[in-house]
Amino acid sequence: MEKRQKRVFSEEFKANAVKLVKGGKSLADVARDLDVVPSVLGTWLKRAEAEADKSGNGPLNSAERAELGALRKQVKTLELEKAFLKKAAAFFAKENP
């Protein structure tokens, strides 16, 4: 038996698959229709439910995920700049009595 090559699915594809299951179709039927292993679809479903519980609003769409990633990157940059400015202020405070 030949091993199947690993496939990568977009977040949008996963979200749509989860919507089909939540819409009333059985997990096995959706998995068969999308040519996905049922256990993988079950994992996507559990992850979507966990995200919905955590945020209270349901899973994030791809645009919201992209925005969240950009905002996290911006926060990290601002924190680094703040730390640098703190060190610079301390250095100059020592220089000038």
C-alpha positions in Angstrom: 0.0 0.0 0.0 1.4 3.4 -1.0 1.7 6.0 1.6 -0.4 9.1 1.0 1.5 12.4 0.7 0.8 14.9 3.5 -1.6 17.6 2.5 -1.9 21.1 3.9 -5.4 22.7 4.3 -6.1 26.4 4.6 -7.8 27.7 7.7 -10.8 28.7 5.6 -11.2 25.1 4.3 -11.1 23.8 7.8 -13.6 26.3 9.0 -16.0 25.4 6.1 -15.6 21.7 6.9 -16.5 22.4 10.6 -19.5 24.4 9.5 -20.8 21.5 7.5 -20.5 19.2 10.5 -22.2 21.7 12.7 -24.9 22.2 10.1 -26.2 18.7 10.6 -24.2 16.5 8.3 -22.4 13.6 9.9 -18.7 13.8 10.5 -18.1 10.7 8.4 -20.1 12.0 5.5 -18.3 15.3 5.5 -14.9 13.6 5.7 -15.8 11.3 2.8 -17.1 14.2 0.7 -14.0 16.3 1.3 -11.6 13.3 1.1 -10.3 13.9 4.6 -9.6 11.3 7.3 -12.4 11.5 9.9 -10.0 11.8 12.8 -8.5 14.9 11.2 -11.9 16.4 10.8 -12.7 15.6 14.4 -9.5 17.4 15.5 -10.6 20.5 13.5 -14.0 20.3 15.1 -12.5 20.1 18.6 -10.1 22.9 17.9 -13.0 25.1 16.6 -15.1 24.4 19.7 -12.2 25.2 22.0 -11.6 28.5 20.2 -15.3 29.3 20.4 -15.3 28.6 24.2 -12.1 30.6 24.7 -13.3 33.7 22.8 -17.0 33.4 23.3 -17.6 34.6 19.7 -16.7 31.6 17.6 -13.6 30.9 15.6 -11.6 33.6 13.9 -11.8 33.9 10.1 -8.6 34.2 8.1 -8.7 38.0 7.9 -9.0 38.2 11.7 -6.2 35.7 12.2 -4.0 37.8 9.9 -4.8 41.0 11.8 -4.2 39.3 15.1 -0.8 38.1 13.9 0.1 41.6 12.7 -1.0 43.1 16.0 1.0 40.6 18.0 4.1 41.4 15.9 3.5 45.1 16.4 3.2 44.7 20.2 6.5 42.7 20.3 8.2 45.5 18.4 6.8 48.2 20.7 7.9 46.2 23.8 11.5 46.0 22.4 11.5 49.7 21.6 10.2 50.5 25.1 12.9 48.3 26.7 15.6 50.0 24.6 14.4 53.5 25.5 14.4 52.6 29.2 18.0 51.5 29.0 19.0 54.6 27.1 17.2 56.8 29.6 19.1 55.1 32.5 22.4 55.4 30.6 22.0 59.2 30.0 20.8 59.7 33.6 24.1 58.2 34.8 26.1 60.3 32.4 24.7 63.7 33.5 24.7 64.2 37.3 
